[in-house]
Amino acid sequence: MTAENAHPDTGLLAPEPSDVPDAVVDPAALEAAVLDTAGDDDGAHGGAAVGTVDPEALTDDAADAGSDPADADVPDAAEPPSGDLSEAGQSVEQTARAQAVAAHPATGTMSPERLAIKALEQRLLGGERKLRRREVAAGAGLSLLSARKLWRALGFPNLGDEDVAFTEADLTALNTVVDLVRTGTLTEEAAISVTRAIGQMTDRMVVWQIEALVEDMVHQQGVSDAVARKQLVGQLPALVDALEEVLVYSWRRQLNAGVQRLAVRAEAGLASSEEGREGDEDDAPLPLARAVGFADLVSYTSLSRRMNEKTLAQLVQRFENKCAEIISVGGGRLVKTVGDEVLYIAETPAAGAEISLALSQAFNDDEILPQARVAMVWGRILSRLGDIYGPTVNLAARLTALADPGTVLVDSMTAAALEHDERFVLLPREAENVRGFGEILPVELQRGQGKGLVLD
């Protein structure tokens, strides 16, 4: 570890401070609520927090109160009247007691739902929770403050010193990241940034996957959303290995594509972006040349107000699926979707134009989705935190608002880069005063020769 990798007082390898203030989430209350929800008969939100269950919270509340479960859960039998009880009376009382005991098992026993959650948790976490946070930090040779930096980057909540919330797998993961800093492979800042990327992306991915599975169960089995979430806990064990395998496979493929796109071909893109430029443009200092596009559904807000939950979910999913397919086939990258809008990039002006025209045409032809306004600008950008920034992005967004439904707009510089390509027709429009850019000359992009993108 060198001074370049971490500040001596605040870095990952900093000594343990004498006083570390906490903003502690009460894990017992939080996770008990999760368990109670998962175990309730109505099952509301039963599968929403798989993997955050404290096994010590799996016993009944009677243990915490120090009461006898028989006294707490089974009402005392009434004093029998003088004389013998009738045989029928004994049968009724015995049946009531049996039902009460079945409904409220003795302290230390768990319902099938809770057993399933506990088994799934141990599989996902790599074992039982046996370690406290200071034990994990000490095992990695870190101060608690340093360990918490990484846990927060991963998106984990704070826990108290006495909470037994970690496994050996947590210690191994912490050591893996810290070793990258100790060996000088990564600086502390880079390690935390990379860790945060993993935490944010996997969090979004897990929510997406769970909701997709729940939605499919509701549609295919005809059960309610709450019932589907309870049943999902029992089905996840059969999916874990397959989903993990595909995740690692996809990450490796995407990393390879990213290396090619962001490193190997970066200089070629910058060279091509020099055409028609004078060098004093607002985006001149930025490192990557890309075609940046937006597609925005028309009248989405008014449509969503008239739709129920199921119909709106189908509309959003159809929109995202169609955009993802077209952008992928065109060789671009879907940066993000925000409600009714999608942001994408491509490596050349021609690739961006093909994707933009294909998106516009797809929404024009769709029987369910409304038309879209589309705009694309060729320029330079900054890529950080999985997002893109710069004047090029802002101009593309402004042009999207100017486009008529079912059309594609580009700016004059992008039009100049496409003017000799017979695949495209460029129709200049009247100058527009755009906030932040002054007067610009929008150009409508239309299909010229060729078939454009071909979707299987």
C-alpha positions as a printed NumPy array, in Angstrom:
array([[  0.   ,   0.   ,   0.   ],
       [  1.437,   3.358,  -0.979],
       [  0.496,   6.941,  -0.372],
       [ -0.86 ,   7.078,  -3.893],
       [ -3.408,   4.382,  -3.099],
       [ -4.909,   5.65 ,   0.143],
       [ -4.887,   8.611,   2.459],
       [ -3.075,   7.634,   5.671],
       [ -5.908,   8.79 ,   7.909],
       [ -8.963,   7.866,   5.869],
       [ -7.858,   5.097,   3.479],
       [ -8.954,   1.47 ,   3.441],
       [ -5.913,   0.501,   5.526],
       [ -6.303,   3.339,   8.023],
       [ -6.065,   2.418,  11.732],
       [ -9.209,   1.886,  13.758],
       [-10.524,   5.258,  14.984],
       [-11.36 ,   5.566,  18.647],
       [-14.948,   6.505,  18.002],
       [-16.943,   5.53 ,  14.931],
       [-20.469,   6.96 ,  14.942],
       [-23.146,   4.723,  13.523],
       [-26.452,   5.268,  11.819],
       [-27.622,   1.796,  12.703],
       [-30.579,   0.043,  11.186],
       [-32.197,  -2.239,  13.768],
       [-31.731,  -5.602,  12.024],
       [-33.868,  -7.53 ,  14.469],
       [-36.915,  -5.37 ,  13.831],
       [-36.267,  -5.155,  10.096],
       [-35.681,  -8.83 ,   9.489],
       [-38.377, -10.011,  11.882],
       [-40.819,  -7.948,   9.822],
       [-39.55 ,  -9.627,   6.666],
       [-39.944, -13.063,   8.193],
       [-43.407, -12.353,   9.529],
       [-44.435, -11.133,   6.087],
       [-42.977, -14.213,   4.409],
       [-44.664, -16.536,   6.855],
       [-48.104, -14.91 ,   6.968],
       [-50.964, -16.692,   5.269],
       [-51.756, -13.701,   3.091],
       [-48.13 , -13.675,   1.824],
       [-48.005,  -9.98 ,   1.024],
       [-44.553,  -9.162,  -0.36 ],
       [-43.368, -12.514,   0.874],
       [-40.449, -12.871,  -1.52 ],
       [-39.174,  -9.349,  -1.579],
       [-36.318,  -9.695,   0.873],
       [-34.877, -13.15 ,   0.302],
       [-31.298, -13.306,   1.486],
       [-31.646, -10.813,   4.346],
       [-33.044, -13.095,   7.013],
       [-31.277, -13.466,  10.351],
       [-31.556, -17.127,  11.386],
       [-31.612, -16.042,  15.035],
       [-34.826, -14.174,  14.317],
       [-36.534, -17.328,  13.09 ],
       [-37.767, -18.402,  16.534],
       [-41.134, -17.269,  17.765],
       [-41.551, -14.034,  19.659],
       [-42.403, -15.966,  22.813],
       [-38.738, -16.772,  23.353],
       [-37.845, -13.09 ,  23.476],
       [-40.503, -12.481,  26.073],
       [-39.185, -15.355,  28.213],
       [-42.621, -16.949,  28.364],
       [-43.619, -20.566,  28.156],
       [-44.923, -21.259,  24.645],
       [-47.602, -23.488,  25.997],
       [-48.818, -20.652,  28.224],
       [-48.444, -18.071,  25.485],
       [-49.992, -19.915,  22.574],
       [-52.553, -22.38 ,  23.994],
       [-55.391, -21.049,  26.112],
       [-55.982, -22.764,  29.433],
       [-58.678, -25.387,  29.432],
       [-61.788, -24.336,  31.288],
       [-62.408, -25.947,  34.706],
       [-64.536, -28.991,  34.119],
       [-67.97 , -28.879,  35.747],
       [-68.816, -31.268,  38.568],
       [-69.212, -34.732,  37.196],
       [-67.641, -36.361,  34.171],
       [-67.178, -34.523,  30.909],
       [-69.106, -36.015,  28.062],
       [-67.111, -37.911,  25.46 ],
       [-68.207, -35.403,  22.848],
       [-67.035, -32.507,  25.018],
       [-63.607, -34.085,  25.453],
       [-63.324, -34.589,  21.704],
       [-64.171, -30.978,  20.921],
       [-61.696, -29.62 ,  23.494],
       [-58.901, -31.942,  22.372],
       [-59.471, -30.961,  18.752],
       [-59.331, -27.257,  19.644],
       [-56.054, -27.764,  21.527],
       [-54.518, -29.683,  18.629],
       [-55.512, -26.991,  16.176],
       [-54.091, -24.267,  18.405],
       [-50.77 , -26.086,  18.808],
       [-50.569, -26.707,  15.054],
       [-51.251, -23.056,  14.316],
       [-48.691, -21.884,  16.903],
       [-45.779, -24.32 ,  17.032],
       [-43.62 , -24.319,  20.142],
       [-40.701, -21.945,  20.463],
       [-37.69 , -23.071,  18.409],
       [-39.712, -24.618,  15.599],
       [-40.318, -22.989,  12.238],
       [-43.028, -23.043,   9.626],
       [-42.232, -24.584,   6.227],
       [-42.025, -21.101,   4.726],
       [-39.438, -19.982,   7.258],
       [-37.451, -23.178,   6.856],
       [-37.378, -22.603,   3.091],
       [-36.197, -19.015,   3.568],
       [-33.471, -20.093,   5.991],
       [-32.223, -22.818,   3.654],
       [-32.2  , -20.419,   0.704],
       [-30.363, -17.779,   2.719],
       [-27.613, -20.174,   3.754],
       [-27.175, -21.255,   0.158],
       [-27.015, -17.692,  -1.155],
       [-24.774, -16.372,   1.618],
       [-22.474, -19.399,   1.619],
       [-23.309, -20.558,   5.137],
       [-24.814, -19.438,   8.414],
       [-24.357, -15.953,   9.792],
       [-21.714, -16.45 ,  12.49 ],
       [-19.62 , -13.271,  12.393],
       [-20.065,  -9.733,  13.659],
       [-18.939,  -6.748,  11.649],
       [-15.825,  -6.054,  13.724],
       [-14.78 ,  -9.683,  13.4  ],
       [-15.051,  -9.495,   9.614],
       [-13.14 ,  -6.202,   9.483],
       [-10.39 ,  -7.573,  11.756],
       [-10.17 , -10.752,   9.694],
       [ -9.433,  -8.629,   6.63 ],
       [ -6.937,  -6.483,   8.545],
       [ -9.142,  -3.389,   8.252],
       [-10.591,  -0.825,  10.569],
       [-14.355,  -0.915,  10.877],
       [-14.516,   2.461,   9.132],
       [-12.673,   1.065,   6.105],
       [-14.829,  -2.06 ,   5.94 ],
       [-17.95 ,   0.062,   6.094],
       [-16.751,   2.073,   3.083],
       [-16.828,  -1.065,   0.974],
       [-20.087,  -2.355,   2.422],
       [-21.747,   0.983,   1.712],
       [-20.359,   0.924,  -1.824],
       [-22.062,  -2.461,  -2.254],
       [-25.305,  -0.956,  -0.93 ],
       [-25.451,  -2.831,   2.397],
       [-27.194,  -1.209,   5.395],
       [-25.349,  -0.482,   8.635],
       [-25.557,  -3.068,  11.383],
       [-24.732,  -2.88 ,  15.079],
       [-21.624,  -4.307,  16.725],
       [-23.574,  -7.164,  18.31 ],
       [-25.464,  -8.23 ,  15.189],
       [-24.366, -11.646,  13.947],
       [-24.952, -10.847,  10.289],
       [-21.924, -12.03 ,   8.289],
       [-20.548, -15.295,   6.939],
       [-17.11 , -16.507,   5.91 ],
       [-18.052, -15.566,   2.338],
       [-18.348, -11.923,   3.441],
       [-14.813, -12.085,   4.825],
       [-13.503, -13.645,   1.613],
       [-15.137, -10.958,  -0.542],
       [-13.752,  -8.176,   1.641],
       [-10.25 ,  -9.641,   1.417],
       [-10.558,  -9.883,  -2.371],
       [-11.231,  -6.167,  -2.792],
       [ -8.699,  -5.069,  -0.181],
       [ -5.955,  -7.209,  -1.733],
       [ -6.388,  -5.304,  -4.99 ],
       [ -5.551,  -2.115,  -3.1  ],
       [ -2.758,  -3.64 ,  -1.013],
       [ -0.963,  -4.926,  -4.101],
       [ -1.319,  -1.608,  -5.893],
       [ -3.507,  -3.127,  -8.618],
       [ -6.214,  -0.551,  -7.873],
       [ -6.233,   2.709,  -5.994],
       [ -8.69 ,   3.028,  -3.145],
       [-10.872,   5.369,  -5.218],
       [-10.956,   2.93 ,  -8.141],
       [-11.695,  -0.044,  -5.86 ],
       [-14.647,   1.719,  -4.25 ],
       [-15.971,   2.889,  -7.627],
       [-15.766,  -0.6  ,  -9.125],
       [-17.377,  -2.064,  -6.005],
       [-20.198,   0.474,  -6.187],
       [-20.808,  -0.452,  -9.821],
       [-21.186,  -4.101,  -8.841],
       [-23.521,  -3.264,  -5.973],
       [-25.799,  -0.977,  -7.956],
       [-25.994,  -3.167, -11.055],
       [-26.643,  -6.409,  -9.176],
       [-29.262,  -4.72 ,  -6.975],
       [-31.173,  -3.524, -10.039],
       [-30.709,  -6.887, -11.746],
       [-32.086,  -8.862,  -8.786],
       [-35.158,  -6.629,  -8.485],
       [-35.747,  -6.949, -12.236],
       [-35.406, -10.745, -12.169],
       [-37.678, -11.233,  -9.171],
       [-40.381,  -9.016, -10.628],
       [-40.136, -10.813, -13.985],
       [-40.534, -14.21 , -12.297],
       [-43.443, -13.016, -10.164],
       [-45.178, -11.497, -13.178],
       [-44.744, -14.723, -15.132],
       [-46.191, -16.813, -12.287],
       [-49.187, -14.505, -11.994],
       [-49.803, -14.736, -15.734],
       [-49.169, -18.458, -16.192],
       [-50.636, -19.854, -12.96 ],
       [-53.426, -17.368, -12.384],
       [-52.378, -16.692,  -8.779],
       [-52.279, -13.341,  -7.03 ],
       [-49.12 , -11.267,  -6.799],
       [-48.808, -12.018,  -3.072],
       [-49.166, -15.775,  -3.563],
       [-46.643, -15.726,  -6.409],
       [-44.07 , -14.012,  -4.187],
       [-44.466, -16.709,  -1.521],
       [-44.216, -19.519,  -4.034],
       [-41.129, -17.987,  -5.646],
       [-39.092, -18.74 ,  -2.506],
       [-39.624, -22.439,  -3.156],
       [-38.742, -22.176,  -6.842],
       [-35.578, -20.057,  -6.573],
       [-33.267, -22.891,  -5.417],
       [-33.728, -24.579,  -8.818],
       [-32.789, -21.32 , -10.609],
       [-29.825, -20.031,  -8.596],
       [-27.03 , -21.976, -10.296],
       [-28.33 , -21.354, -13.803],
       [-28.803, -17.618, -13.233],
       [-25.346, -17.313, -11.68 ],
       [-23.751, -19.148, -14.614],
       [-25.441, -16.913, -17.192],
       [-24.528, -13.812, -15.159],
       [-20.809, -14.628, -15.186],
       [-20.947, -15.603, -18.871],
       [-22.696, -12.355, -19.818],
       [-20.299, -10.263, -17.723],
       [-17.293, -11.744, -19.492],
       [-18.825, -11.164, -22.913],
       [-19.77 ,  -7.603, -22.029],
       [-16.306,  -6.93 , -20.614],
       [-14.729,  -8.094, -23.86 ],
       [-17.108,  -5.913, -25.885],
       [-16.36 ,  -2.985, -23.596],
       [-12.622,  -3.383, -24.064],
       [-13.056,  -3.355, -27.835],
       [-15.52 ,  -0.472, -27.825],
       [-13.982,   1.796, -25.201],
       [-10.289,   1.126, -25.736],
       [ -9.298,  -0.502, -29.02 ],
       [-11.587,   1.546, -31.278],
       [-11.575,   4.78 , -29.258],
       [ -8.899,   6.541, -31.342],
       [-10.596,   5.652, -34.62 ],
       [-13.818,   7.199, -33.342],
       [-12.085,  10.395, -32.29 ],
       [-10.367,  10.664, -35.666],
       [-13.669,  10.355, -37.5  ],
       [-15.269,  12.931, -35.202],
       [-12.747,  15.536, -36.34 ],
       [-14.471,  15.849, -39.713],
       [-16.308,  19.157, -40.029],
       [-15.072,  20.415, -36.641],
       [-12.929,  23.443, -35.877],
       [-11.647,  22.211, -32.504],
       [-13.367,  24.825, -30.327],
       [-16.672,  22.99 , -29.872],
       [-18.081,  22.551, -26.367],
       [-17.41 ,  18.799, -26.42 ],
       [-13.838,  19.05 , -27.761],
       [-12.105,  18.057, -24.476],
       [-14.22 ,  14.91 , -24.004],
       [-12.567,  11.554, -24.687],
       [-15.08 ,   9.434, -26.627],
       [-16.767,  10.035, -29.984],
       [-20.24 ,   8.509, -30.124],
       [-23.624,   8.83 , -31.77 ],
       [-26.043,   9.647, -28.95 ],
       [-29.751,   9.058, -29.419],
       [-33.016,   9.421, -27.516],
       [-36.385,   7.823, -28.265],
       [-39.384,   9.203, -26.396],
       [-42.885,   7.716, -26.517],
       [-45.6  ,  10.217, -27.442],
       [-48.5  ,  10.746, -24.986],
       [-47.119,   8.197, -22.53 ],
       [-48.252,  10.165, -19.46 ],
       [-51.876,  10.409, -20.554],
       [-51.886,   6.756, -21.622],
       [-50.477,   5.532, -18.298],
       [-53.23 ,   7.327, -16.386],
       [-55.863,   5.297, -18.225],
       [-54.191,   1.919, -17.749],
       [-54.357,  -0.555, -14.923],
       [-51.206,  -2.007, -13.38 ],
       [-51.068,  -5.073, -15.628],
       [-51.577,  -3.175, -18.877],
       [-49.033,  -0.506, -17.952],
       [-46.458,  -3.174, -17.056],
       [-46.997,  -4.855, -20.423],
       [-46.621,  -1.535, -22.256],
       [-43.358,  -0.674, -20.478],
       [-41.952,  -4.156, -21.024],
       [-42.892,  -4.117, -24.709],
       [-41.245,  -0.712, -25.127],
       [-38.009,  -1.76 , -23.397],
       [-37.812,  -5.114, -25.187],
       [-38.289,  -3.54 , -28.603],
       [-35.69 ,  -0.841, -27.916],
       [-33.159,  -3.325, -26.539],
       [-33.533,  -5.622, -29.546],
       [-33.152,  -2.894, -32.169],
       [-30.238,  -1.189, -30.431],
       [-28.435,  -4.504, -29.986],
       [-28.95 ,  -5.593, -33.598],
       [-27.668,  -2.187, -34.744],
       [-24.452,  -2.619, -32.768],
       [-25.276,   0.087, -30.248],
       [-25.588,   0.088, -26.468],
       [-28.689,   0.854, -24.446],
       [-27.431,   3.209, -21.754],
       [-30.636,   3.46 , -19.744],
       [-34.401,   3.719, -19.84 ],
       [-36.275,   6.32 , -17.824],
       [-40.016,   5.73 , -17.93 ],
       [-41.071,   6.434, -21.498],
       [-37.616,   7.368, -22.796],
       [-34.56 ,   5.383, -23.856],
       [-30.977,   6.661, -24.201],
       [-28.591,   4.792, -26.505],
       [-25.205,   5.221, -28.166],
       [-23.453,   3.863, -31.258],
       [-19.861,   3.982, -32.485],
       [-20.434,   5.716, -35.851],
       [-22.871,   8.286, -37.238],
       [-24.211,   5.713, -39.71 ],
       [-24.843,   3.107, -37.001],
       [-26.632,   5.715, -34.876],
       [-28.747,   6.772, -37.862],
       [-29.744,   3.181, -38.667],
       [-30.788,   2.513, -35.076],
       [-32.737,   5.78 , -34.871],
       [-34.671,   5.109, -38.089],
       [-35.382,   1.514, -37.044],
       [-36.735,   2.642, -33.671],
       [-38.988,   5.246, -35.241],
       [-40.31 ,   2.783, -37.816],
       [-40.894,   0.077, -35.219],
       [-43.083,   2.341, -33.1  ],
       [-44.956,   3.614, -36.159],
       [-45.79 ,   0.012, -37.107],
       [-46.623,  -1.241, -33.603],
       [-50.314,  -1.828, -32.944],
       [-50.032,  -1.244, -29.194],
       [-47.254,   1.266, -28.59 ],
       [-47.707,   4.934, -29.521],
       [-45.384,   6.714, -31.923],
       [-42.038,   8.034, -30.748],
       [-39.983,  11.174, -31.143],
       [-36.378,  10.27 , -31.947],
       [-33.212,  12.379, -32.183],
       [-29.536,  11.551, -32.686],
       [-26.347,  13.648, -32.432],
       [-22.771,  12.685, -33.336],
       [-20.206,  14.169, -30.963],
       [-17.989,  13.576, -27.966],
       [-19.047,  12.349, -24.566],
       [-17.769,  11.43 , -21.125],
       [-18.632,   7.918, -19.932],
       [-18.792,   7.526, -16.149],
       [-20.738,   5.406, -13.637],
       [-22.437,   3.51 , -16.446],
       [-23.952,   6.734, -17.801],
       [-22.868,   9.321, -20.376],
       [-22.462,  13.078, -20.056],
       [-21.657,  16.163, -22.092],
       [-23.159,  18.747, -24.47 ],
       [-23.789,  16.062, -27.108],
       [-26.157,  14.261, -24.743],
       [-27.949,  17.485, -23.834],
       [-28.393,  18.514, -27.479],
       [-29.836,  15.116, -28.406],
       [-32.352,  15.479, -25.582],
       [-33.333,  18.993, -26.76 ],
       [-33.786,  17.799, -30.36 ],
       [-36.033,  14.955, -29.185],
       [-38.462,  17.501, -27.794],
       [-38.487,  19.322, -31.177],
       [-39.144,  16.193, -33.27 ],
       [-42.626,  15.493, -34.583],
       [-44.179,  12.122, -33.638],
       [-42.847,   9.402, -35.918],
       [-39.793,  11.394, -37.109],
       [-36.046,  11.484, -36.459],
       [-34.05 ,  14.704, -36.067],
       [-30.281,  15.289, -36.18 ],
       [-28.24 ,  18.472, -35.919],
       [-26.383,  20.097, -38.804],
       [-22.97 ,  18.66 , -37.847],
       [-24.387,  15.127, -37.714],
       [-26.115,  15.744, -41.034],
       [-22.764,  16.759, -42.532],
       [-21.266,  13.452, -41.418],
       [-24.106,  11.554, -43.16 ],
       [-24.659,  13.626, -46.301],
       [-22.643,  11.412, -48.664],
       [-24.257,   8.178, -47.458],
       [-26.945,   7.04 , -49.93 ],
       [-28.747,   5.111, -47.186],
       [-30.046,   8.362, -45.716],
       [-32.069,  11.353, -46.879],
       [-31.581,  14.663, -45.056],
       [-34.281,  17.354, -45.031],
       [-33.261,  20.691, -43.43 ],
       [-35.847,  22.397, -41.241],
       [-36.205,  25.958, -40.025],
       [-33.751,  27.176, -37.423],
       [-34.796,  26.726, -33.798],
       [-33.683,  28.578, -30.691],
       [-32.704,  25.863, -28.211],
       [-32.11 ,  26.57 , -24.549],
       [-28.43 ,  26.307, -23.72 ],
       [-27.349,  26.105, -27.379],
       [-28.797,  29.185, -29.032],
       [-29.886,  28.869, -32.662],
       [-29.471,  25.438, -34.229],
       [-30.471,  23.961, -37.583],
       [-32.438,  20.724, -37.107],
       [-32.379,  18.241, -39.999],
       [-34.972,  15.51 , -40.472],
       [-33.449,  12.114, -41.15 ],
       [-35.283,   9.723, -43.473],
       [-34.587,   6.368, -45.091],
       [-32.721,   6.421, -48.413],
       [-31.445,   3.382, -50.302],
       [-31.197,  -0.048, -48.696],
       [-33.349,  -2.011, -46.298],
       [-31.954,  -0.651, -43.08 ],
       [-31.631,  -2.879, -40.017],
       [-32.976,  -6.383, -40.487],
       [-34.524,  -7.899, -37.376],
       [-34.879, -11.675, -37.175]])
